[in-house]
Structure formats: structure tokens, C-alpha cells
């Protein structure tokens, strides 16, 4: 069973797999472990990854990149509206209100959702993993940014792993010097500066476990934001210097982004003035400029000032001192910018640690998390306690307060995975609204998580409100859900329960909340036990009310209630099935187009190959008239490929190649025969010579072959002589034959003759010499009569000659046993 981790980045992706007792980052079809996060749409097919990135200039309007930040955002989101000006492709509003991408695909204008485009990229990564593993992907974990809310994670439609968990897991699971569980934990700060975001997490390590203490992030501080500042600077400079409006030409803007990214990387390693030159940038104008690291840092002063914010935030959340920090581990592509490293190091007052691979740490951590979750892999015991990144609350209609009641079920940095049980008193079905209660913490303006309708709630037989227990959970993936709901039916009522009101205030509801924490490995077990524990705790609370209710004898029955989920931005089953079906069609179209292009390339490759060889290695094997005819045919085919044959069906190219091979294959076969024939004759000659030596040794009365039958040897001698005559005859005929004609004898015939000779001669000459047993009569001449009789009996059965000797020796040593006979 395969276990895979996917790091789905803003600019590039990495794939890690668990195999051979470790974690390995695998390479794609270009032998590169980094797969660009690009999807390009063409008139016949899609290109994904490195192939799509190569089209970012030539097909810029239909090549999609940098779409990771659009997950879970409505089209009207201010961020989406501001980002549109920096994109070379078009965004459009989906029927659901979410953001879509408008492209030309298959000669038609189409709008794909962000989820569909992400699915295309994941399909490519899945193919990369399957190509490396040679088997289908069964389990996978996908990285998700700390800043991702439930809506964003839901849209991945797959299991996911927060980046902070992935990085800390990659760091901690291999450490052998961690403090013991009862000792003070080792505190490590992890800083991830990627291309689209900046995130910080504080983790406490003990041997065999890790606990996330706090997280903070800035989704608008990443490598891409530094690139944008450079692009804006050069757009303004080129406008003044060359009178060019760069943003009016998407292709020019894409090229400028590429060059600015290269310049940024060069400035990270060099502080001197560095040039930026682009040939034929716009309107056939070459542009040039220069920049140094000092100027770059001055331009980015506003961005660099935001580095300390998340660092200060996590320190305040955990109430830790800088002296408590054991190490500061930094990862992410943008972590190589010197100004960022300098500010982080200065804040903590210590050198930064770079023990993790800055690019691959997340993917490797995801693969480790997947191996831990998968039942197919045995991993060292290592418990992980994550945190809830945002405060989550529930609200509902309350008759007592004549309006909405709410309560916070999971405060910020609450441990996860975790479950809580809430008790409600209701006579009918009711709805719970889940939402984030602190909008300022969120990267998106929408605070809603979803609605959960608890159905089939009925009052008790007495007409009073029924007790409903609702279990809410944040699972290992950081997903909030209403896991279950159950109705407690009272079968026998005892007096003294009157003080329990039908509707409680939000404060009382919160007091009745029962908590049970589940182990990460057994997320779905023991629900019944937990419910019964919660009931017992509920009943214990009731003892504080009337004295007569201290020992109530109440018989209850638990009935599971159905829950209808309506999560924000979650795709419906019909929409999801349609997306899956469309993706399958596009995969098939890509496959057909690849086969068509391969067939076309095969024709082109054959034309170039044979045209060169006709005046090279094949020149001796074709006469002049045939060569001229074939050369003319090849030239016509080449012209056809670039004219009428530019866009033909796959079968047309297959037929064209077969037509060419009718002329070229005989020539090529004559060449191959001339290359292989001498080797085959040489091997046959060695075989004949070997058998002739054996025959001569037999005739010379060699002891080694004296056991061979004379008639069989004579037959072998004849076979060898016939083979010798056949070989000499064919060699002479072939030597006098023109190379442009069909060969007199083919390699296949020579190999058949070798096989025939081997079959006839080898069984005879390799017959083993019979073993001669030494005579044993002398030892038994003066022995007892019984022993002599035993020997005679065994001689009459030669197959058991050796055991007889053993039995004889035994008989001499133990005569009483032989006397029985």
C-alpha cells in the first residue's frame, strides 16, 4: 500500500513517499523534484507542471498560476478584486458566488472553479507518485496553510495536514535526544516563509510526542509580495525611461515577473549592483536596468517591518520568554532572503537553525503524517497534539432569551483533535450555526463555517422538552463538524426533575457542556461509552439542585438523530460528481492528444533518422536508384508534416510511418544482418570446434569420454561435419553476394542451426560417467553367515547397494538384531 505526502505550494509542489523504511522526495518526468504549480489550457489539451510553465509566455492568457490564495474566497472578496490587476488571466464569478478562472480550452471559453484547477494539479502530482512507486496511491496527506479556515480546507476534498504539523513532525520524529515525557519539554519555534505566506508556530517536544502551543501568520508576506514590489518598480522605471506601458501587454508582464524573481534570488547571494536585461521586451525594444540589495531592502521596508508581528504574537500567546526557546528552525523558499533571516535572528537573539530542507520539509512531514495515519505502516510511537487556529462558536435560537444564544466551543489554540458534548432541551428539530467569533483573525471576511440541522427531535411522552446530546468535534485535519446527535428518551420519570428548565441561557448551556477527548488514532471509537459518561456527569450536576433528586432512578433510552450538514462553500454531491466526470474526460482527451503527438513525432523522427543514415551507415546496403527514391519520399513526407500533416488524426500518422517503413525497413534489416551475422557465424564455429575436440578425445581413448557409446559418437561426428560444411558453404555464398541484395543466410537461420546442433550433440557428449562402487566382498568373506547372506540379498537389488553396506556394518556391531532374521 502506498503512502504519499503532497506539498501543494503557491509556486511549486513537492511529492514525498514512504518506502524502504524512510521518506523520499520523488522526481517528476523531467527528473526534477520540484513541480511548478502551473496549469495551461490549449486548443486540444491541457499541460500541467513543467510543461505548463514553459507556455507561460506564449500562452499567458490561458496559463494559470498563483491560484492557491483564491481558495474559499467569494468573487466579491476585496482581496480577489485587488489581485485581478496583477494577473494575466481572467477571473470570473461562479454561480455559487465563489471565484472561477476564465480560459479558452478546446476552442471554447470555459470557467473552471479554483477547486477544479487544484484537482488538475493534484492529478498530476498523483501520477508522479504512482510513476515512482509503480502502484496506485492509496493514502495521501496534503499540506494546508495555518491561515486556511475550514472552508478552504473543505474545498481540497481530501485529507490535509497543517503546515506547522508537517514541519514539526519532520523535525521531531528523527530526534533521539529529546527530553523524557516527565521532563520539561524542548521549545522550538518554526518559521515558514513561503512564496505566498508567512507562518510561525511554537512547538513543545518530548520523547515520543509533540504539542503545538501557538500559531500566527501573515498571508500577505511571502516571496510573491517581494516580486510584486520589484515588478511595480520596474514598470514605473520602464514607463519613464522607454515610454512603455508594461501592464497593457500580459506577455511582457509575465516576462518581467520571471526576470524579477531571478533578480531577487541573485540579490540574496550578492550585494553588488546586478543587471536586469530583457531583449525585445515590448514593441521590439530591449530594456535594461540594475539594482542592488540595499535598494531592494529599502523598497521592501514596509514588508520587512511585518516580519516581527507574528513572532511577537506567538510569544504573547504562549507567555514564553526568549530564553525558553531552544532553537528557531526556518524553512520555505523565501527564507533565503537575508533581510528576513536577519530580522528573525535579531528578534530571538540567536542564530537560526537550518537542519531541515527548506523546500522539501513540508512534503516529507506530510508523508510521515500519512504513514502514522495509515494502518499499512508501522511507525515509531509519536503522539501529535495540534491546535485550533481560530476561535469557533455555535449559535442557535433560544426561546428563553427570545432570540439567538451562542457559546464558544473551541477557543483559539485549543488542543486538537478534540470532541465536546453539548446538552440541549428541545421539543422539535433545531439548527446550530458554526462560525468564527473573531473576524479580525481571519484572512477572509466570511466568518461562517456552516449550518447543522438536528432532525427528528420529538418531546417526551409527558410533553416536556427532550434532552438532546450533540457531539461537536475538531478532527486531526482541523475540520470542525457536528459528529453526532442523540435523543435521551425518559422511560420512567422520578419526581424531583421539575427544576430543569426547558430552555437555558447561554451561560447555563455552556455549563452543561461535557467534554471528552479522543485519541488521534481512534477518532471514531467508543461513542456509546462517551455518551453514557456524559449522561452520568449530567446527572451528577443535577444533584446540586433539589435534595430529593440526589439518587434518581431514571431509565433512559438513547436514539441517534440524523444531521443535515450545510457547510460554507462545500460542493454538493451532484456538482462534485460532475467535476469528477469532467476531469475524467479531460484526462482522456490529454491522453489521446499525447498519443497523437507521439505518432506525429515518430514520423518526424523516422524521416530525420533515415535521411542521415542513407548517406551514412546504410549507404552500402541500398543501390543508387532505391536511395534516390527513398530520399525523395522522405523529403515529401517532411514537407507534408509542416503543411497538410500539421494537424491530422493519430491513424494518419501511423499509416504514413508504415508507408515509409515499407521502403526503409528492408535496407535497415540488411544493415542489421551484416552487423550480427559475423558474430553468429563465430559462435557457431566455436560450438563446432568444441564438439570436434570432444570427438578427437574420444578417438584418442581419453578416459574422460571412454564411457560414451560408439554409435552415438559416430552420429555426433556426422552432425558436426554436416554443420561445418553448411557453415562454410553459406559463408562463401554470402561473401560473394552484393550487400544491396537480400542476404543468402540470415542470423535467425544460423541461430536455428546452432540450436539444432546443440540438441543433437549435447545430450551425447555431456552424458555423465557411471559411478563404480568399490567391491565389498573381501570384508565379508570371513564374517558370519548372516552377514554374508545380507550382502548377497543386497547384491540382487543394485539400487540399494550402499544402504546394504550400512546395514551390514550395523549387523556386525549388533548381531542380536540380525539373529532375529
FIRO-456302 format. One record per residue (C-alpha): x, y, z. Coordinates in steps of 0.25 Angstrom, whole numbers, padded with zeros to 4 digits, always signed. Layout:
<pts>
XYZ ...
</pts>
This chain:
<pts>
+0000+0000+0000 +0006+0014-0004 +0007+0025+0006 +0009+0039+0000 +0010+0054+0004 +0007+0065-0005 +0012+0079-0002 +0003+0088-0011 +0010+0101-0012 +0007+0115-0018 +0018+0114-0028 +0023+0099-0027 +0019+0086-0022 +0027+0074-0016 +0023+0059-0014 +0029+0050-0003 +0027+0036-0002 +0029+0026+0010 +0037+0014+0005 +0049+0005+0008 +0048+0009+0023 +0049+0024+0021 +0043+0037+0014 +0048+0040+0000 +0045+0052-0009 +0042+0047-0023 +0045+0053-0036 +0035+0056-0048 +0037+0052-0062 +0047+0063-0064 +0056+0057-0053 +0053+0070-0044 +0047+0068-0030 +0040+0082-0032 +0027+0082-0040 +0023+0096-0043 +0008+0100-0039 +0004+0103-0053 -0008+0098-0062 -0008+0102-0076 -0021+0101-0085 -0019+0099-0100 -0028+0097-0113 -0026+0081-0111 -0021+0078-0097 -0016+0083-0084 -0002+0084-0079 +0001+0083-0065 +0014+0085-0057 +0027+0088-0064 +0021+0087-0078 +0010+0097-0074 +0021+0107-0068 +0028+0106-0082 +0016+0112-0088 +0014+0123-0078 +0019+0134-0088 +0014+0128-0101 +0000+0125-0096 +0000+0134-0084 -0015+0137-0084 -0019+0122-0083 -0007+0118-0073 -0012+0118-0059 -0003+0120-0047 -0003+0126-0033 -0018+0122-0030 -0015+0116-0016 -0019+0129-0009 -0033+0129-0016 -0038+0116-0009 -0050+0119+0000 -0052+0133-0005 -0064+0139-0012 -0062+0147-0025 -0066+0160-0017 -0055+0158-0007 -0047+0171-0006 -0034+0162-0008 -0039+0156-0021 -0043+0169-0027 -0029+0175-0023 -0022+0163-0028 -0028+0164-0042 -0019+0175-0047 -0007+0167-0045 -0012+0155-0052 -0010+0152-0067 -0022+0142-0068 -0037+0146-0065 -0045+0143-0052 -0060+0141-0053 -0071+0139-0043 -0077+0125-0041 -0092+0122-0040 -0089+0119-0025 -0082+0133-0023 -0069+0127-0022 -0057+0131-0031 -0054+0124-0044 -0044+0125-0055 -0048+0128-0069 -0039+0122-0080 -0040+0117-0095 -0040+0102-0095 -0043+0093-0107 -0046+0106-0115 -0057+0109-0105 -0058+0119-0094 -0059+0112-0081 -0059+0116-0066 -0053+0106-0056 -0054+0107-0041 -0042+0108-0033 -0045+0094-0027 -0045+0088-0041 -0031+0095-0045 -0026+0090-0032 -0031+0076-0035 -0024+0076-0048 -0011+0079-0041 -0013+0068-0031 -0016+0058-0042 -0002+0062-0048 +0005+0060-0034 -0003+0047-0032 +0003+0042-0046 +0017+0046-0042 +0015+0038-0029 +0010+0026-0036 +0021+0026-0046 +0031+0026-0035 +0024+0015-0027 +0019+0007-0038 +0006+0005-0032 -0007+0013-0029 -0007+0024-0018 -0016+0018-0007 -0014+0028+0005 -0009+0043+0004 -0008+0055+0012 -0008+0069+0006 -0002+0081+0013 -0011+0093+0016 -0006+0107+0021 -0008+0110+0036 -0016+0122+0031 -0026+0113+0024 -0040+0113+0030 -0050+0101+0030 -0056+0106+0017 -0042+0106+0010 -0039+0092+0015 -0052+0086+0012 -0050+0090-0003 -0038+0081-0004 -0048+0069-0003 -0036+0061+0003 -0029+0059+0016 -0020+0070+0019 -0009+0074+0029 -0006+0087+0035 +0008+0092+0030 +0012+0094+0045 +0009+0080+0048 +0017+0075+0035 +0029+0083+0038 +0030+0080+0053 +0027+0065+0050 +0039+0065+0040 +0048+0071+0051 +0044+0063+0063 +0041+0049+0059 +0056+0047+0056 +0062+0053+0068 +0068+0044+0078 +0072+0054+0089 +0058+0059+0093 +0055+0061+0108 +0047+0049+0114 +0032+0051+0115 +0033+0055+0130 +0043+0065+0128 +0042+0080+0123 +0039+0080+0108 +0048+0086+0098 +0042+0098+0092 +0045+0100+0077 +0040+0112+0068 +0037+0108+0053 +0037+0120+0043 +0032+0117+0029 +0034+0128+0019 +0028+0122+0006 +0024+0129-0007 +0010+0133-0003 +0010+0133+0012 +0018+0135+0025 +0015+0126+0037 +0020+0123+0051 +0018+0112+0061 +0023+0109+0074 +0024+0094+0078 +0028+0087+0091 +0035+0074+0089 +0037+0062+0098 +0041+0048+0094 +0030+0041+0086 +0021+0053+0086 +0020+0068+0081 +0010+0078+0084 +0007+0091+0077 +0006+0103+0086 +0002+0114+0077 +0002+0119+0063 +0002+0132+0056 +0002+0136+0041 +0002+0147+0031 -0004+0143+0018 +0001+0155+0011 +0016+0154+0014 +0023+0144+0004 +0033+0143-0007 +0022+0147-0017 +0020+0160-0010 +0034+0164-0011 +0034+0160-0026 +0022+0169-0028 +0029+0181-0022 +0040+0179-0032 +0031+0178-0043 +0024+0191-0039 +0037+0198-0038 +0042+0194-0052 +0028+0196-0058 +0030+0211-0053 +0044+0212-0058 +0042+0206-0072 +0030+0215-0073 +0038+0227-0071 +0051+0222-0078 +0045+0215-0090 +0031+0221-0090 +0025+0207-0089 +0012+0203-0082 +0016+0189-0077 +0003+0185-0071 -0004+0187-0085 +0003+0175-0090 +0001+0162-0082 +0013+0155-0089 +0022+0166-0085 +0017+0166-0071 +0019+0151-0069 +0034+0152-0074 +0036+0164-0065 +0031+0155-0053 +0041+0144-0057 +0053+0153-0058 +0049+0160-0045 +0049+0146-0038 +0063+0143-0043 +0068+0156-0039 +0062+0154-0025 +0070+0141-0024 +0083+0147-0029 +0082+0158-0019 +0080+0148-0007 +0094+0143-0011 +0101+0156-0016 +0101+0170-0010 +0107+0178-0022 +0099+0184-0034 +0092+0174-0042 +0087+0176-0056 +0073+0173-0062 +0073+0172-0077 +0061+0167-0085 +0062+0166-0101 +0050+0170-0109 +0042+0173-0097 +0031+0181-0104 +0030+0187-0117 +0043+0181-0121 +0050+0190-0110 +0061+0184-0102 +0061+0189-0087 +0071+0189-0076 +0073+0193-0062 +0081+0190-0050 +0078+0188-0035 +0086+0184-0022 +0082+0178-0009 +0082+0191-0001 +0072+0198-0011 +0063+0185-0011 +0062+0185+0004 +0059+0200+0005 +0048+0198-0005 +0042+0186+0003 +0044+0193+0017 +0029+0192+0019 +0028+0177+0016 +0040+0174+0025 +0034+0182+0036 +0023+0172+0037 +0033+0160+0040 +0033+0163+0055 +0018+0163+0056 +0015+0148+0056 +0027+0145+0064 +0023+0155+0075 +0009+0149+0074 +0013+0134+0077 +0022+0139+0089 +0010+0146+0095 +0000+0135+0093 +0010+0125+0100 +0015+0135+0110 +0029+0129+0108 +0042+0137+0109 +0052+0137+0098 +0062+0130+0108 +0052+0118+0108 +0054+0116+0093 +0063+0104+0090 +0064+0107+0075 +0058+0115+0063 +0056+0106+0051 +0054+0113+0037 +0048+0107+0025 +0042+0112+0012 +0047+0117-0001 +0046+0132+0003 +0054+0129+0016 +0067+0131+0008 +0065+0146+0007 +0076+0151+0016 +0067+0163+0022 +0057+0153+0027 +0067+0144+0033 +0074+0156+0040 +0061+0161+0046 +0057+0147+0051 +0070+0145+0057 +0071+0158+0063 +0057+0157+0070 +0061+0144+0077 +0075+0148+0079 +0081+0135+0074 +0086+0128+0061 +0075+0122+0052 +0075+0107+0050 +0074+0101+0036 +0075+0086+0039 +0062+0084+0030 +0062+0084+0015 +0055+0098+0013 +0048+0093+0001 +0044+0079+0004 +0042+0079+0019 +0027+0080+0017 +0025+0069+0007 +0033+0060+0016 +0025+0063+0028 +0012+0061+0021 +0017+0047+0017 +0021+0044+0031 +0007+0048+0036 +0001+0039+0025 +0010+0027+0030 +0005+0030+0044 -0010+0030+0040 -0009+0018+0030 -0011+0004+0036 -0001-0001+0026 +0011+0005+0032 +0017+0003+0046 +0023+0016+0051 +0030+0019+0064 +0020+0023+0074 +0019+0038+0073 +0007+0046+0078 +0003+0059+0072 -0006+0070+0078 -0010+0081+0069 -0017+0094+0072 -0030+0101+0067 -0024+0113+0059 -0037+0121+0061 -0048+0122+0072 -0060+0114+0068 -0074+0117+0073 -0088+0112+0072 -0101+0120+0072 -0116+0115+0072 -0130+0120+0074 -0133+0121+0089 -0148+0123+0093 -0143+0127+0107 -0135+0139+0102 -0145+0141+0091 -0134+0142+0081 -0121+0136+0078 -0112+0129+0088 -0097+0126+0086 -0085+0120+0092 -0071+0118+0089 -0068+0103+0088 -0053+0103+0083 -0045+0115+0088 -0032+0119+0080 -0021+0110+0082 -0030+0099+0088 -0024+0085+0086 -0028+0077+0074 -0033+0067+0071 -0044+0068+0082 -0058+0066+0084 -0069+0072+0093 -0083+0068+0096 -0094+0079+0098 -0107+0077+0104 -0120+0083+0099 -0134+0083+0103 -0143+0083+0091 -0157+0079+0086 -0154+0080+0071 -0143+0080+0061 -0133+0091+0062 -0121+0097+0055 -0107+0100+0060 -0099+0111+0053 -0084+0109+0054 -0075+0122+0052 -0062+0128+0055 -0065+0138+0066 -0053+0147+0063 -0053+0153+0049 -0040+0160+0051 -0033+0147+0052 -0038+0142+0039 -0031+0144+0025 -0045+0144+0019 -0057+0153+0022 -0067+0142+0023 -0067+0136+0037 -0078+0125+0034 -0074+0110+0035 -0087+0104+0033 -0101+0100+0038 -0104+0087+0044 -0119+0083+0045 -0122+0073+0056 -0134+0065+0051 -0145+0056+0057 -0145+0063+0071 -0159+0060+0078 -0163+0064+0092 -0164+0053+0103 -0177+0046+0106 -0181+0055+0116 -0180+0067+0107 -0167+0073+0113 -0155+0076+0105 -0146+0064+0102 -0131+0064+0105 -0122+0065+0092 -0108+0062+0093 -0099+0068+0082 -0085+0064+0080 -0076+0074+0073 -0062+0071+0068 -0050+0077+0062 -0043+0065+0056 -0028+0063+0052 -0029+0071+0040 -0034+0083+0047 -0048+0081+0042 -0060+0085+0050 -0072+0077+0050 -0085+0072+0058 -0081+0058+0059 -0094+0052+0065 -0106+0055+0072 -0115+0047+0081 -0129+0048+0088 -0130+0043+0102 -0144+0037+0104 -0148+0036+0118 -0156+0023+0120 -0159+0024+0135 -0159+0038+0142 -0156+0040+0156 -0161+0053+0164 -0151+0064+0166 -0147+0067+0152 -0156+0079+0151 -0146+0089+0153 -0139+0086+0140 -0144+0097+0131 -0148+0095+0116 -0139+0106+0111 -0126+0110+0117 -0118+0123+0116 -0105+0123+0108 -0097+0122+0121 -0105+0110+0126 -0103+0103+0113 -0088+0105+0114 -0088+0100+0128 -0095+0087+0123 -0085+0085+0112 -0078+0072+0114 -0064+0069+0109 -0057+0056+0104 -0044+0056+0097 -0041+0045+0087 -0028+0039+0083 -0024+0043+0069 -0022+0029+0065 -0036+0025+0070 -0045+0036+0065 -0058+0029+0063 -0057+0019+0075 -0065+0017+0088 -0076+0027+0085 -0086+0020+0093 -0077+0020+0105 -0074+0034+0104 -0089+0037+0103 -0092+0029+0116 -0081+0036+0123 -0087+0050+0119 -0100+0045+0124 -0094+0041+0137 -0087+0055+0138 -0100+0062+0135 -0108+0054+0146 -0097+0057+0156 -0099+0072+0153 -0114+0071+0156 -0110+0066+0170 -0107+0081+0173 -0122+0085+0171 -0133+0079+0180 -0129+0069+0191 -0140+0059+0186 -0132+0057+0173 -0119+0052+0179 -0122+0038+0175 -0132+0038+0164 -0135+0025+0158 -0137+0028+0143 -0138+0019+0132 -0134+0025+0119 -0133+0021+0104 -0123+0027+0094 -0128+0029+0080 -0118+0034+0069 -0123+0046+0061 -0120+0050+0047 -0111+0062+0044 -0112+0070+0031 -0099+0078+0028 -0099+0091+0020 -0084+0095+0020 -0080+0108+0014 -0074+0106+0000 -0075+0091+0001 -0078+0085-0013 -0091+0078-0014 -0091+0063-0018 -0096+0066-0031 -0086+0077-0034 -0075+0068-0029 -0079+0057-0038 -0080+0066-0050 -0066+0071-0047 -0060+0057-0045 -0067+0053-0059 -0061+0065-0066 -0048+0063-0060 -0048+0049-0065 -0052+0054-0079 -0041+0064-0079 -0031+0053-0075 -0035+0044-0086 -0034+0056-0096 -0020+0059-0091 -0016+0044-0093 -0022+0044-0107 -0015+0057-0111 -0002+0051-0105 -0003+0038-0113 -0006+0047-0126 +0006+0056-0123 +0015+0043-0121 +0010+0037-0134 +0014+0050-0141 +0027+0051-0134 +0030+0037-0138 +0028+0040-0153 +0037+0053-0152 +0048+0045-0144 +0048+0034-0155 +0049+0044-0166 +0061+0051-0160 +0068+0038-0155 +0067+0031-0169 +0071+0043-0177 +0084+0044-0169 +0087+0029-0170 +0084+0027-0185 +0097+0035-0187 +0104+0029-0175 +0103+0014-0169 +0093+0010-0179 +0099+0015-0191 +0106+0001-0195 +0092-0006-0193 +0084+0001-0204 +0086+0004-0218 +0086+0017-0224 +0072+0017-0231 +0066+0012-0218 +0073+0022-0210 +0068+0034-0218 +0054+0029-0218 +0054+0027-0203 +0061+0041-0201 +0050+0047-0209 +0039+0041-0201 +0045+0045-0188 +0046+0060-0193 +0032+0059-0198 +0028+0054-0184 +0035+0065-0177 +0028+0076-0185 +0015+0069-0183 +0017+0069-0167 +0019+0084-0167 +0007+0087-0177 -0005+0078-0178 +0000+0068-0168 +0002+0078-0157 -0012+0075-0151 -0016+0060-0154 -0022+0049-0147 -0013+0039-0140 -0017+0028-0150 -0012+0036-0162 +0002+0038-0155 +0002+0023-0153 -0001+0020-0167 +0009+0030-0172 +0020+0023-0164 +0016+0009-0169 +0018+0014-0183 +0032+0019-0180 +0036+0007-0173 +0032-0002-0185 +0044+0005-0193 +0053+0007-0181 +0051-0006-0173 +0058-0015-0183 +0070-0006-0184 +0071-0005-0169 +0069-0020-0167 +0081-0023-0177 +0090-0014-0169 +0086-0021-0156 +0088-0035-0163 +0102-0030-0167 +0105-0026-0153 +0100-0038-0146 +0104-0049-0156 +0119-0050-0153 +0116-0051-0138 +0106-0062-0141 +0116-0070-0150 +0127-0068-0140 +0118-0074-0129 +0114-0086-0138 +0129-0088-0141 +0133-0089-0126 +0121-0099-0124 +0126-0108-0136 +0140-0107-0131 +0137-0111-0117 +0129-0123-0121 +0141-0127-0131 +0151-0127-0119 +0142-0136-0111 +0141-0146-0123 +0156-0146-0125 +0158-0148-0110 +0148-0160-0111 +0156-0166-0122 +0169-0164-0115 +0163-0173-0104 +0163-0161-0094 +0158-0167-0080 +0148-0155-0079 +0140-0159-0091 +0142-0175-0091 +0128-0177-0085 +0121-0171-0098 +0114-0180-0108 +0122-0182-0121 +0109-0182-0129 +0105-0169-0123 +0118-0162-0124 +0118-0166-0139 +0105-0160-0141 +0110-0147-0134 +0122-0147-0143 +0113-0147-0155 +0105-0136-0150 +0117-0127-0147 +0123-0129-0161 +0110-0126-0167 +0109-0113-0159 +0123-0110-0163 +0120-0112-0178 +0107-0104-0177 +0114-0092-0170 +0126-0091-0180 +0116-0092-0191 +0107-0081-0186 +0119-0072-0183 +0125-0074-0197 +0112-0071-0203 +0109-0058-0194 +0123-0053-0197 +0121-0053-0212 +0107-0047-0210 +0105-0032-0212 +0101-0024-0199 +0090-0017-0206 +0083-0031-0209 +0076-0039-0199 +0086-0048-0191 +0088-0062-0194 +0086-0066-0180 +0080-0059-0168 +0084-0058-0154 +0072-0065-0150 +0075-0077-0159 +0089-0078-0152 +0083-0078-0138 +0074-0089-0143 +0086-0097-0148 +0093-0095-0134 +0080-0100-0127 +0079-0112-0135 +0094-0116-0133 +0093-0114-0118 +0080-0122-0117 +0086-0134-0125 +0100-0134-0119 +0100-0128-0105 +0092-0140-0099 +0102-0150-0104 +0115-0142-0100 +0110-0138-0087 +0106-0152-0082 +0112-0154-0068 +0121-0165-0066 +0115-0176-0057 +0120-0177-0043 +0127-0190-0040 +0125-0195-0025 +0137-0202-0019 +0136-0217-0016 +0132-0221-0002 +0132-0236-0003 +0146-0237+0003 +0141-0231+0016 +0130-0241+0018 +0138-0254+0013 +0142-0258+0028 +0129-0251+0034 +0117-0258+0040 +0108-0266+0031 +0096-0256+0034 +0105-0244+0029 +0108-0252+0016 +0094-0255+0013 +0090-0240+0015 +0101-0236+0005 +0096-0246-0005 +0082-0241-0003 +0086-0227-0005 +0094-0230-0018 +0082-0236-0024 +0076-0222-0023 +0087-0212-0028 +0078-0200-0025 +0080-0202-0011 +0095-0205-0011 +0100-0194-0002 +0089-0196+0009 +0093-0211+0009 +0107-0207+0013 +0102-0199+0025 +0092-0209+0029 +0104-0219+0029 +0113-0211+0038 +0101-0209+0047 +0099-0224+0047 +0113-0227+0051 +0113-0217+0062 +0099-0222+0067 +0098-0237+0064 +0086-0240+0073 +0077-0231+0064 +0081-0239+0052 +0079-0252+0059 +0064-0249+0059 +0064-0250+0044 
</pts>
